[in-house]
Structure formats: structure tokens, C-alpha cells
């Protein structure tokens, strides 16, 4: 498929242009709600920090460039953990995403520490019959999805 405008790039046969970029023709663009069995928003505040707590409170600084960042990780107690995970307990394979400060940073839930969502955080639990956690993670990190996410933010404000 080519364009009359020579400045536009040519899309190869078997691919199509979408709001998140060029993808294979047989792929579809889906929302998180369509491919996840669970989408959970945070409690809109951060659990109380407790010295010696054993449950990590994931805040926006703990999610960067597809990785879980342990620097400045804070912890809470079991009572607060249960209150902050009433909607869902984050589990292996879940994707954590920041809603702001900055928007759209993602990582997988770590395997070695139990976590709850801090302020400005969301959790996506992929439906295993529709997508894999690692594919969702990398798709969310792609320039097309990131660009689309920022466009939607500007439109909503």
C-alpha cells in the first residue's frame, strides 16, 4: 500500500496502519479491558509506611523502563496490605502501570516480594487465553502505544 505523498512511509504488504502504529494485518488493536481479566486502579492514596514491614508498596518511582526498581522501595504491614489489596492481590504475571508522574511506565510484579499498589498505580492481569504478560508489557512500552496513551490523556483533560 503506497501513498501519493512521497514523504509518507510505505506500508509493506501484510501490514496495516493503526492508532498505535503499523501492525500485521491479522492483528487487532484492543484495549486493556478487552485483553485483561482484571484492571485495578489504586486506592488513590499510598499505604502507611512501616519500619520492618514485609509488604512492598509500589509507587511510581518503583516502575521504570519495564523494570521493578527497588531503590526507595517502602514497606507496609499485613493489615494495610490486606486493605490495599481488597480489589486484587498483585500476582506473578500481572503488569503494573503508572497513571501519572510519569504516565505509562510499566513493569511485571516481582516474584520475590508481595506488593500492593501505591498512589497513581494500576494493575493489569492479562487473560492468558488472549495474551501473555511479557507481550502486554512490551506492547505497553512500544512507542505507538505510549504515543496513543499521551494523546488520550490530552484529549481527556
C-alpha positions, 0 to 999 in steps of 0.5 A: 500500500503506497501513498501519493505523498512521497514523504509518507512511509510505505506500508509493506504488504501484510501490514496495516496502519493503526492508532498505535502504529503499523501492525500485521494485518491479522492483528487487532488493536484492543484495549486493556479491558478487552485483553485483561481479566482484571484492571485495578486502579489504586486506592488513590492514596499510598499505604502507611509506611512501616519500619520492618514491614514485609509488604512492598508498596509500589509507587511510581518511582518503583516502575521504570523502563519495564523494570521493578526498581527497588531503590526507595522501595517502602514497606507496609504491614499485613493489615494495610496490605490486606486493605490495599489489596481488597480489589486484587492481590498483585500476582506473578504475571500481572503488569503494573502501570503508572497513571501519572508522574510519569504516565505509562511506565510499566513493569511485571510484579516481582516474584520475590516480594508481595506488593500492593499498589501505591498512589497513581498505580494500576494493575493489569492481569492479562487473560492468558487465553488472549495474551501473555504478560511479557507481550502486554508489557512490551506492547505497553512500552512500544512507542505507538502505544505510549504515543496513543496513551499521551494523546488520550490523556490530552484529549481527556483533560 
